[in-house]
């Protein structure tokens, strides 16, 4: 009768059956002998299995789902522009797309200008101090200011045979680079150094008339090459600046 009442009200935990009544009888000393030892062994096995299970779970690497990457603003703008292009139907829609692309082109050109160093219409002597005693005059030149600032392109290519590297337009640079060395030297002194015909003639040991003749020849060759380049651009439907359009109209006239 004792064993019949002991195994009543069983419940399963981790594949093993436990009994609240057995725990009570073990604690009160009712069950002794082999049955008590077997039950104690069973509880030790359960605890060992649970400990091993917890240990394996602690050692196992935790696989966390990677969070979804946040999109950058430029990616969102790119997707919005693609949707706008795909949905464009009317004239106003295409004007909006064109305005968007024009704004992107302006931003790109502005960023490119940050890394470009070019000469403008300001002479190199601009801002030079007349007092050469306190501050040496050459240091005030724009040319030397560029060198001190770390912009060496004007200094490196400041010679008749490398001056085409200072020209931004590729067609004009190719035309200048294809000239003869004699023509390059004359063009350099007249256009870059702003020397007069008499000064260039004195430097080269030639007559003033000969310098003017060579100058006209060089200008005629450059204009011819530039005209061919602009006509090729028009065939390829490449936009021209106002100065280029004026040059074409003048040559056609």
C-alpha positions as CSV (number, residue, x, y, z in Angstrom):
1,X,0.0,0.0,0.0
2,X,2.9,2.3,0.7
3,X,4.4,2.0,-2.9
4,X,0.9,2.3,-4.3
5,X,0.4,5.7,-2.7
6,X,4.0,6.9,-3.3
7,X,3.8,7.2,-7.1
8,X,0.6,9.1,-7.3
9,X,0.3,12.6,-8.7
10,X,3.3,12.4,-11.0
11,X,4.4,15.2,-13.3
12,X,7.2,15.3,-16.0
13,X,10.1,17.7,-16.0
14,X,12.9,17.3,-18.7
15,X,11.8,13.7,-19.5
16,X,11.9,12.6,-15.8
17,X,8.9,12.0,-13.5
18,X,8.9,13.7,-10.1
19,X,6.4,13.4,-7.3
20,X,5.7,16.0,-4.6
21,X,4.6,13.2,-2.2
22,X,7.9,11.4,-2.6
23,X,9.8,14.6,-1.7
24,X,7.7,14.9,1.4
25,X,8.2,11.3,2.5
26,X,11.9,11.5,1.9
27,X,12.2,14.6,4.0
28,X,10.1,13.1,6.8
29,X,12.1,9.8,6.7
30,X,9.1,7.6,5.7
31,X,10.9,6.2,2.6
32,X,14.3,4.6,3.3
33,X,16.6,2.0,1.7
34,X,17.0,1.3,-2.0
35,X,14.0,3.4,-3.1
36,X,15.4,6.5,-1.4
37,X,18.8,6.0,-2.9
38,X,17.3,5.5,-6.3
39,X,15.3,8.6,-6.1
40,X,18.3,10.6,-4.9
41,X,20.3,9.3,-7.8
42,X,17.5,10.3,-10.2
43,X,17.4,13.8,-8.9
44,X,21.2,14.1,-9.2
45,X,21.0,13.0,-12.9
46,X,18.3,15.6,-13.5
47,X,20.4,18.3,-12.0
48,X,23.5,17.3,-14.0
49,X,21.5,17.3,-17.3
50,X,20.0,20.7,-16.6
51,X,23.5,22.0,-15.7
52,X,25.0,20.6,-18.9
53,X,22.1,22.1,-20.9
54,X,22.7,25.6,-19.4
55,X,26.4,25.3,-20.0
56,X,25.9,24.5,-23.7
57,X,23.5,27.3,-24.1
58,X,26.0,29.7,-22.5
59,X,28.8,28.5,-24.8
60,X,26.7,28.6,-28.0
61,X,27.3,31.8,-30.0
62,X,24.4,34.2,-30.0
63,X,23.2,35.0,-33.6
64,X,21.7,38.4,-33.6
65,X,19.9,39.5,-36.7
66,X,21.8,42.3,-38.4
67,X,19.9,45.6,-38.1
68,X,18.6,47.0,-41.4
69,X,21.1,49.6,-42.7
70,X,19.9,53.1,-42.7
71,X,19.9,54.7,-46.1
72,X,21.8,57.9,-46.7
73,X,20.2,61.1,-47.8
74,X,21.8,60.9,-51.2
75,X,20.5,57.4,-51.7
76,X,17.0,58.5,-50.9
77,X,17.4,61.5,-53.3
78,X,18.6,59.1,-56.0
79,X,15.6,56.9,-55.6
80,X,13.3,59.8,-55.6
81,X,14.8,61.1,-58.8
82,X,14.4,57.7,-60.4
83,X,10.8,57.6,-59.4
84,X,10.3,61.1,-60.8
85,X,11.8,60.2,-64.1
86,X,9.7,57.0,-64.4
87,X,6.5,58.9,-63.6
88,X,7.2,61.9,-65.8
89,X,4.4,62.3,-68.4
90,X,3.6,66.0,-68.9
91,X,5.9,68.9,-69.9
92,X,5.9,70.2,-66.3
93,X,7.1,66.8,-65.1
94,X,10.0,66.8,-67.5
95,X,10.9,70.4,-66.6
96,X,11.1,69.3,-62.9
97,X,13.4,66.4,-63.9
98,X,15.6,68.7,-65.9
99,X,15.8,71.2,-63.0
100,X,16.8,68.5,-60.7
101,X,19.6,67.3,-62.9
102,X,20.8,70.9,-63.5
103,X,21.0,71.3,-59.7
104,X,23.0,68.1,-59.4
105,X,25.4,69.2,-62.2
106,X,25.9,72.6,-60.5
107,X,26.8,70.9,-57.2
108,X,29.2,68.5,-59.0
109,X,30.9,71.4,-60.9
110,X,31.2,73.4,-57.6
111,X,32.9,70.5,-55.9
112,X,35.2,70.0,-58.8
113,X,36.2,73.7,-58.7
114,X,37.4,73.2,-55.2
115,X,40.3,71.0,-56.5
116,X,41.1,73.1,-59.6
117,X,43.6,75.9,-59.8
118,X,43.4,78.1,-62.8
119,X,44.4,81.6,-63.8
120,X,41.8,84.3,-64.1
121,X,41.9,87.8,-65.5
122,X,43.7,89.2,-62.4
123,X,47.3,90.0,-63.2
124,X,50.0,88.2,-61.1
125,X,51.2,91.6,-59.8
126,X,47.9,92.3,-58.2
127,X,48.2,93.3,-54.5
128,X,52.0,93.7,-54.6
129,X,53.4,96.0,-52.0
130,X,55.4,99.0,-53.3
131,X,57.5,99.0,-50.2
132,X,60.2,96.4,-50.9
133,X,62.2,97.2,-47.8
134,X,59.8,95.9,-45.2
135,X,58.1,93.2,-47.3
136,X,60.0,91.9,-50.3
137,X,58.0,92.6,-53.5
138,X,58.1,89.0,-54.9
139,X,56.5,87.6,-51.8
140,X,53.4,89.7,-52.5
141,X,53.0,88.3,-56.0
142,X,50.0,86.0,-56.5
143,X,52.4,83.6,-58.1
144,X,54.5,83.3,-54.9
145,X,51.3,83.3,-52.8
146,X,50.2,80.2,-54.7
147,X,53.6,78.5,-54.1
148,X,53.5,79.3,-50.3
149,X,49.9,78.0,-50.2
150,X,51.0,74.7,-51.8
151,X,49.6,75.3,-55.3
152,X,52.5,74.4,-57.5
153,X,50.8,73.9,-60.9
154,X,51.3,77.4,-62.2
155,X,55.0,77.3,-61.1
156,X,55.6,73.8,-62.7
157,X,54.0,74.5,-66.1
158,X,55.2,78.2,-66.4
159,X,57.3,77.6,-69.4
160,X,56.6,77.8,-73.2
161,X,56.7,74.1,-73.7
162,X,54.4,73.1,-70.8
163,X,51.9,76.0,-70.8
164,X,49.2,73.9,-72.5
165,X,48.8,72.1,-69.2
166,X,47.3,75.2,-67.7
167,X,44.4,75.3,-70.1
168,X,41.2,73.7,-68.9
169,X,39.7,73.1,-72.3
170,X,41.1,69.9,-73.8
171,X,40.7,70.9,-77.4
172,X,42.5,74.2,-76.9
173,X,45.2,72.5,-74.9
174,X,45.7,69.9,-77.6
175,X,45.9,72.7,-80.2
176,X,48.6,74.5,-78.2
177,X,50.5,71.4,-77.5
178,X,50.7,70.5,-81.2
179,X,52.4,73.8,-82.1
180,X,56.1,74.0,-83.0
181,X,58.5,74.9,-80.3
182,X,59.2,78.2,-82.0
183,X,55.5,79.1,-82.1
184,X,55.0,78.0,-78.5
185,X,57.8,80.3,-77.4
186,X,56.4,83.3,-79.2
187,X,52.9,82.6,-78.0
188,X,54.1,82.3,-74.4
189,X,55.8,85.6,-74.3
190,X,53.0,87.4,-76.1
191,X,50.0,85.8,-74.4
192,X,51.3,84.8,-70.9
193,X,54.1,87.2,-70.2
194,X,52.3,90.0,-72.1
195,X,55.5,91.2,-73.8
196,X,55.3,93.5,-76.8
197,X,56.4,92.5,-80.3
198,X,59.5,94.6,-80.0
199,X,60.5,92.8,-76.7
200,X,60.0,89.4,-78.2
201,X,62.0,90.4,-81.3
202,X,64.8,91.6,-79.1
203,X,64.8,88.3,-77.1
204,X,64.8,86.1,-80.2
205,X,67.1,88.3,-82.3
206,X,64.5,88.8,-85.0
207,X,62.7,91.7,-86.5
208,X,59.4,93.1,-85.3
209,X,57.8,92.3,-88.6
210,X,58.8,88.7,-88.4
211,X,57.3,88.3,-84.9
212,X,54.0,89.8,-86.0
213,X,53.9,87.4,-89.0
214,X,54.5,84.3,-86.8
215,X,52.0,85.6,-84.3
216,X,49.3,85.8,-87.0
217,X,50.2,82.3,-88.2
218,X,49.9,80.9,-84.7
219,X,46.5,82.6,-84.1
220,X,45.2,81.3,-87.4
221,X,46.2,77.7,-86.6
222,X,44.6,77.9,-83.2
223,X,41.4,79.3,-84.5
224,X,41.2,76.7,-87.2
225,X,41.6,73.8,-84.7
226,X,39.1,75.4,-82.3
227,X,36.6,75.8,-85.1
228,X,36.9,72.1,-86.1
229,X,36.5,71.1,-82.4
230,X,33.4,73.3,-81.9
231,X,31.8,71.9,-85.1
232,X,32.4,68.4,-83.9
233,X,30.8,69.3,-80.6
234,X,27.7,70.6,-82.4
235,X,27.4,67.4,-84.4
236,X,27.5,65.4,-81.1
237,X,24.9,67.8,-79.6
238,X,27.2,69.0,-76.9
239,X,26.2,72.4,-75.3
240,X,28.4,75.4,-76.1
241,X,29.1,78.4,-74.0
242,X,28.2,81.9,-75.1
243,X,31.8,82.8,-76.1
244,X,32.0,79.6,-78.2
245,X,28.7,80.4,-79.9
246,X,30.0,84.0,-80.6
247,X,33.2,82.6,-82.0
248,X,31.3,80.2,-84.3
249,X,29.0,83.0,-85.6
250,X,32.0,85.3,-86.2
251,X,33.8,82.5,-88.1
252,X,30.7,81.7,-90.2
253,X,30.3,85.3,-91.1
